[in-house]
Amino acid sequence: MLILILGLTSTGIELMSENLSKLAARKGLEDPLFEKLVSISKEKRTPDPNEMRSLAKEFLVGNANVYGTVSFYDFLKAEHQSKKIYVCNGSACLVAGTQGELKNTLS
C-alpha cells in the first residue's frame, strides 16, 4: 500500500526545511528561495504579489517560478496553516488505489 502523508505540524515543516537547508548548503546556497517562502508561511501568511515579484528579482528567477512554487505547495498557503496533515492526491497515489482505505482510517 502506498501512503504519502506530509505532516504539517511546525516540526514537520522545520524538518523539511532543515533537509532542504542541508541540500542547499551542499550546493553552496546560503539563503535559498524556498527557505524564504517557508519563513513567510511560518508567519501564517502567503506572500503577496509584490513580495513574490521582489523575491523573483532577488533570486534572479521569473515571477512565474515564485508564484508556481507558492501555489504548488499547499502548506505555503495561509488558508492551510491550520491543517495537520495532507493526503497525497497525486497521480502516483491515486493509481496505487489506497485513497479510500486511507480516508477511512483517518476518519
Order of alpha helices (4+ residues) and beta strands (2+ residues): beta-alpha-alpha-alpha-alpha-beta-alpha-alpha
